[in-house]
Each structure stands twice: as structure tokens, then as C-alpha cells.
Amino acid sequence: MSDVDEPRLRQALLRHLVRSSPDPQVSEMAREVLSGRMTVSEAAGSLAYRDVFAAAAARSDQVLRSISPEEFAEAQQTLPVAASLLDPPVLPEPVRARVVFEEEWDDSVTSPWDES
């Protein structure tokens, strides 16, 4: 995992949890960590989110037992691009061509109030 930008991956995973977690408690915890009000370690130790972490740990243990070593190696190889997939970089808005209107004022027309 040496070529993985871990802070960026962590931020991308937290933003992904805020946007798409089916559990509102997980979204709330991710928002708290992203805001800097608490760290992941503090969230894991807090009474408010302890059950969330325990359930996630139980699920991850089941998942890790169910995948083959080849699948695990493949998953590790995808980590360098995971942040970009989970949280693509924000691209600048495309510059739209501005329609230029020709002036409708005809300088050849004079007003009766013009002094010539």
C-alpha cells in the first residue's frame, strides 16, 4: 500500500459514507470526522458510534473469510485509484461560448432632437 495516498483515500471514503450510507448513524459519524470535531479513533471509542464500528467489524470479518487470496490481492491493487473512483476530482465548469448579438442600434438614424 505504499503507492496509495492514504489521507486522500480516507477522505474519499468518508465523503462516500456521508453521501451514500444507508445507515444515518454512519453518515453522521463520517460528517463528524470530516468536520474535524472527532477522529476516527475517537468515534470508534465513543458510545454514540461503538455499535456501528462493532457491526462493521463483524461484517468485515465475514467478507474477509469469504474472499479468495486472489480476490484480496486484486482489491489491494485497486487501492491506488480507489479515491478517484469514490470521489472523482471536481473539474472546473466548462466555459460556454457566449452568443454575441450585433448591436441593433443603427447609427445612421438620427433623432429630431439631434443638432446638426
Secondary structure, DSSP 8 states (H G I E B T S, - for coil): -TTS-HHHHHHHHHHHHHHH-S-HHHHHHHHHHHHTSS-HHHHHHSTTTHHHHHHHHHHHHHHHHHS-HHHHHHHHHHHHHHHHHHS-------------------TT---TT---
